[in-house]
Amino acid sequence: MSEFEDILVSSEFAAFRAAYAPAVQPAGPDSVRRTVRRRRRRAAVATAAAVVLAVAIPVAANAGLDRRSGPPPVPAETRSPTPSATTPSPAPSPSASPTPSTVGPTAAAPDGRISRAQLLAARVDLPAWLPGPVCKAGPTRIAARYRIEGEVLLEDLAYGDVDGDGAVETVALLRCAVFQGGPSQVVAFDRDTAGRIVTLGQVTRSDRPTPEWLLATQVASRGTVRVEMADISPGGGWSLDWSQRQWRGYRWTGKRFTQVEGPPSFGPNPHLADLSVTASDLAWGPKEADGTRTGTITVTVRNLSRVPAGLVEVHLRMQPGATADGGDWSACQNPPPPDDALSCRFGPLGPGATRTFRFGLRDSSVMSGTGIAEVAPIGTDADPLMDSSWENNEDRYRYR
């Protein structure tokens, strides 16, 4: 029982004694016994009243506290004992704090998405082209359209995360303008932390003998850069429809791009042969009774390619007045040539095959000079055939 409750009970007993003390009269034994009995009864009543007060007073006090307005009372601060220097601190729980990183927080990779306008406005560092063209490696401005020879044209753009850093990079198909053709390359660009455009690397480029032409680029799954290419570039009478096409895929290794998908090379183009011709010098014989001279020239034609030539034409250019006269002209598929066209069509000529002719000629003049033997594959619109190297399609010979 608290001190406050003791005070309340004592005051009740004091009031009780003050009220009943005058009525107490000392008497004989009977009176004493009656008085004792009454006091016992009164003591029991007083005890019961005291118990009731002891319960009621704290309840009333708590009720009064609950009726007070404002926040509840703040308990007194409990001070913990200050640990001594020799008292070891408890070890932290492994789950309480993460293990510190040895590399620090990873910064977000720069956004390498570069628009067409931004790329055209920048001066970018380009890798090397196919050796020999007018376009050079190094800092270059890219152009949107052809104006002068040697400009670098932007042909195609693609976007994707090609280096695996979680951010998008830009892949551009570029062409070095040489009239309507020129070499091409695919280059990946990114941005550095300062936002400047930087060159990540060259994906692939046109080459000799193939591929001569790059057509398109795209970024596929897992950052693979896919490039469509053709074995032969258009121009010079060659249509791109005759070229073989294929897609190849390239992946970034951290240092360079390497091929991971597609065929490694092109097979022989069915529309392209490589023919060569050689001709011997021509020595005219003595004049005959009609005043003409005769002679023989040896012409050899070779198919240096892996493609069969269905039809081949040999043509001899020399002084006017010379005509076909005997020899292997009969092996030609066309009729005997007219006076102004010493030509012979024959075929087929298979891959690696050689054909030699000994053409007889008659001449009514007394001139001497230099002639030219020419060879060319003959194709059709449905099955075109062209020669891949015109340097060996002619041979000069002397006649006297």
Order of alpha helices (4+ residues) and beta strands (2+ residues): alpha-alpha-alpha-beta-beta-beta-beta-beta-beta-beta-beta-beta-beta-beta-beta-beta-beta-beta-beta-beta-beta-beta-beta
